[in-house]
Amino acid sequence: MTFKFNKAQKKLCEELRVAYSEARADLEARAEELHSFLNEVHDSMSAGFEEKSEKWQEGESGEAAREWIESLEEKCDELGNIEIPEIDEIPEGAAV
């Protein structure tokens, strides 16, 4: 038994690898855009929150705002840590 791709499998594998690489690049670009946007919103909202009185910050509205700002920060961190594996080459078979 041969442990390698046949011609059709090899062609399809390469087509899929190229499509994956293109999609990966697009996803990375979109993730960076979203990360930047959320960072800007987070910074703006954090500054606005800090301008509010301590009484407001500790009240119901302030707590809700704080939770939302913290959730934005978590999403920013998640987006900043995304790693999509790069696939430059797929082995064609085994030498047996």
Contacts in CASP RR format, 6 or more apart in sequence:
PFRMAT RR
TARGET T0000
AUTHOR 0000-0000-0000
METHOD contacts of the structure
MODEL  1
MTFKFNKAQKKLCEELRVAYSEARADLEARAEELHSFLNEVHDSMSAGFE
EKSEKWQEGESGEAAREWIESLEEKCDELGNIEIPEIDEIPEGAAV
3 93 0 8 1.000
3 94 0 8 1.000
3 96 0 8 1.000
4 92 0 8 1.000
4 93 0 8 1.000
4 94 0 8 1.000
5 13 0 8 1.000
5 92 0 8 1.000
5 93 0 8 1.000
10 92 0 8 1.000
13 90 0 8 1.000
14 90 0 8 1.000
17 87 0 8 1.000
17 90 0 8 1.000
20 87 0 8 1.000
21 86 0 8 1.000
21 87 0 8 1.000
24 84 0 8 1.000
24 86 0 8 1.000
27 84 0 8 1.000
28 82 0 8 1.000
28 84 0 8 1.000
31 79 0 8 1.000
31 80 0 8 1.000
31 82 0 8 1.000
34 79 0 8 1.000
35 76 0 8 1.000
35 79 0 8 1.000
35 80 0 8 1.000
38 72 0 8 1.000
38 75 0 8 1.000
38 76 0 8 1.000
38 79 0 8 1.000
39 76 0 8 1.000
41 72 0 8 1.000
42 69 0 8 1.000
42 72 0 8 1.000
42 73 0 8 1.000
42 76 0 8 1.000
45 65 0 8 1.000
45 68 0 8 1.000
45 69 0 8 1.000
45 72 0 8 1.000
46 69 0 8 1.000
49 57 0 8 1.000
49 62 0 8 1.000
49 65 0 8 1.000
49 66 0 8 1.000
49 69 0 8 1.000
52 62 0 8 1.000
56 62 0 8 1.000
57 65 0 8 1.000
57 66 0 8 1.000
END
